[in-house]
Amino acid sequence: MQRLPGAIFRQDNARPHSARGSQDCLHTITTLPWPSRSPDLSPTEYIWDHLGRRVGHLTSLNELEARLQQIWNEMSQDIIQNL
């Protein structure tokens, strides 16, 4: 974060992000408090959930990449507009 002057870190207070080691690093930067597990405030969480529920069992990274791309391409505009 030191290489990004003026950057603001969005702190969601999820358990791994609120550990002492993580918190010690945050004393030198500006943080924006954010509720953890709040998909209404974080559209990317909703998208990851949507993708994750449709992926299924795959055996390789190539299969995963292809499947994620397929799901993304088939995502309806209704889903995107309701983020």
Secondary structure, DSSP 8 states (H G I E B T S, - for coil): -TTSTT-EEEE---GGGGSHHHHHHGGGSEEEE--TT-GGG-HHHHHHHHHHHHH---SSHHHHHHHHHHHHHH--HHHHHT-
